[in-house]
Amino acid sequence: MKSTTKISYKHGFFFPVGGLIFGGFLLLISLPMIFNPVNFIYFCIGTTIMWVGLLFFSTKGFEINPETKKLRAYTNVLGIKTGKESYLSNFKFITIISQGYSQSISPVITIEVKREFSTCNLLLVNETHHLKQLVQSFNTYEDALEEAKKLSELLNFEIVKYNPVRTRSSRKK
């Protein structure tokens, strides 16, 4: 199947919320310096601070080019996508892995706040399931399965249960 468009998935910002707040703070600091027409040094410092602030808004993503049969996990920094390309032939199957996470906050007082959540990660895997590439994370298994079916049709990959092959040295005898 030939396709002329890339399949693209956005994973969100590279930095966590604190980094985004800091980047926004740097942008706010830079504005008065940039718009100060009297002092050229302030303009240069403000422009530098602005570019550093914009770096904190870098994003992550993943794209597949069915035409060239290549895929790439990328980081988008100021509109420039960087990332190592690999061949689609390195992968053979699509799988979904459910992962659970928990966050707990323990302030000085004895009340502990705990939050638990899970995500379903859609992955491309090779024959042994040891080589994995994250395609996209979803909140529900149904959403991940729906996208897996679409991707399976486009790439001609089978959807399988995640089951990595153990090596001989780690098997119990």
Number of C-alpha atoms within 10 A of each C-alpha: 8 9 11 9 10 14 14 16 16 17 17 13 17 18 16 11 11 10 16 19 15 14 22 17 14 20 19 15 15 23 15 13 21 20 13 13 10 9 11 12 12 17 19 14 13 23 18 15 22 22 15 15 23 17 18 23 21 19 19 19 21 19 17 22 17 18 12 13 13 16 22 21 22 19 22 18 16 13 9 9 15 13 14 9 13 14 13 18 10 14 19 17 22 27 23 23 15 15 11 10 9 9 9 10 10 10 9 7 6 7 9 11 10 10 10 9 10 14 17 21 22 25 24 23 22 18 13 16 20 13 13 17 18 17 23 19 21 17 13 13 17 11 13 22 19 11 14 23 15 11 19 15 11 14 16 14 18 15 18 11 12 16 11 13 10 11 8 8 7 7 7 5 5
